[in-house]
Amino acid sequence: MQVQILQAAIPSPTVSVIRIGPLPIHLYALCIVAGIVVAIWLTDRRWRARGGGEHQVGDVAGWAVLFGIVGGRLYHVITDPELYFGSGKHPLDAFKIWDGGLGIWGAVALGGLGAWIGCRRHRMNFVAFADAAAPGIVLAQAIGRWGNWFNNELYGRATTLPWKLQIHDLDVVTGKASRDSAGHAIVLGYFHPTFLYEMLWNLAVAGVLLWADRRRLLGRGQVFAVYVMGYTLGRFWVEALRDDHANRILGMRVNSWMSILVFLGALAWFLRHRGTPRSVAGPAPEPVTEAGTEPTTEPAREPVSQPAADPPEKPVDPRPAGAGGQGAAGTAIDSGHVEHAESRAGASAVHREAVDGPGGKAGQTGDAAAPPDR
């Protein structure tokens, strides 16, 4: 009697390409597209909750996705040039993104540049957009990792754990696994399912971001900073489990070094923006005037106090100062002081209001501000 021992393991697909007539559809590419669609949907909801417009995310997403794909492929080709250049290699294969190979570092870097350009063109707040997009980005990365499962790639070292991953000898160009003489798919071995580890980690990071942002625990730009720190932390320990081909610096994989550097940069941003308010989309800037310059709003000026007007001059008494005789007495007004001059014989009764000095003699002066001595 023959006994067949079945090992507990996670199976991998033996087909990564499906064909509809002459058109090949790579399942890896479908996973990437599904991740992008989910990211745009979630970002749009979060952006409108921050006060943004309904169609603004779609306007920016075109720039971000295009730049992100180009950046991801450039990073992959630059860090692994031996896969596309040299003896027996085909440089044109570097353009076949459907065969796999998108570096997340390049995708986020150039994707962020594309988002900045889109926000600038549509007069949107870039930092608020990055905070709104962060959970959707890491969720898209989690969905995209299933593309690695279809391609039988991104696995770790060999293991005997119950959740080990079965890996086939798969040709990503034809999308079919090699088979033995009996027609069975050739199994290369059983390895750590690092694609699954990273996918679960990314889902956890997305959940933390949504929870913390909903409770308004993160300030301006900190949502995106926590995303970067969370992802790089997980990527570092996942990279430590991988044993596939990778270029190394000082004995450590290039992606591990990148995780450390990017984590420190995000941590510096997070600490610098402690205590800042939550980012919001905010109103659009003022429209451009016909002259081509933006209108400027000058601060209100304080009213300038005008000097007090001179007090009106006292009317001149039209009555004559005196009659008869050669001399006359007059009243002179100077700074509130009244000077009385006693006229000679025949003085007019107009001068009866003059203030007499002590002894009843005329010619003395008095202060108009003080009550006269009576």
Secondary structure, 3 states (H helix, E strand, C coil): CCCCCCCCCECCCCECEEEECCEEEEHHHHHHHHHHHHHHHHHHHHHHHCCCCCCHHHHHHHHHHHHHHHHHHHHHHHHCHHHCCCCCCCHHHHHCHHHCCCCHHHHHHHHHHHHHHHHHHCCCCHHHHHHHHHHHHHHHHHHHHHHHHHCCCCCECECCCCCCEEEECEECCCCEECECCCCCECEEEEECCHHHHHHHHHHHHHHHHHHHHHCCCCCCCHHHHHHHHHHHHHHHHHHHHECCCCCEECCEEHHHHHHHHHHHHHHHHHHHCCCCCCCCCCCCCCCCCCCCCCCCCCCCCCCCCCCCCCCCCCCCCCCCCECCCCCCCCEEEECCEEEECCCCCCECHHHHHCCCCHHHCCCCEEECCCCCCC
